[in-house]
């Protein structure tokens, strides 16, 4: 499948054929916390990519849903203490009490993988 880009046609990568899905995370916010939901679309590389970094992890908790959009490359998602591998075209969800950072890494050398990350973040209200 090709598409036009500045009068040149190029082959679409496998992850571009899959449409974004609606993030369907439901949570209840507790007293003293402010809730924020957002989506990040990123590319996992063999060197790793930081997709979220908290300025104050002691006051940040989250539920995160990750969808690997690649058809061929597995990705590793790390968010201390979480360390999971997501196979091609699969998804996973997890919750973290003190969210420091979220890093995604492609597990195949010299290859990248697109990922859709849906965040339900809860920040302590001061």
C-alpha positions, 0 to 999 in steps of 0.5 A: 500500500502506498500513499503520497508524500511530497509527490513521492510514493513510499511503502507504509510500515506495518504499524500504520495499517492499524487504526488507533483504538479508543482508550477505555480505561475507567477509574475512580479518583480518590479524595486528594487526587486529580485525575488526568487521561491522555494518550501517547503514540510513540516508537519503541527503539532498541535503545529505549524511549522514555515516553513519560517521566514524572517530576514527583513520583511519590505523588503520581499513580497511574493505570496504563494500557499499552498496545503494540501496533507492530505485526512483527516486533515485541516491545518491553515496557518498564515502569518500576516495578513493572517490566513486561513484554508485549508481543506483536499486535497485543496489549497489556494494562497495569497499575503503578502506585508511585510512577517514576517513568515509562520506557518502551524498548524494541526487542529486535535489534535494528527494528522499531515498533509503534506503540499506543499508550493510554494513561489514566494518571492520578496526581496528589492535589496540594 
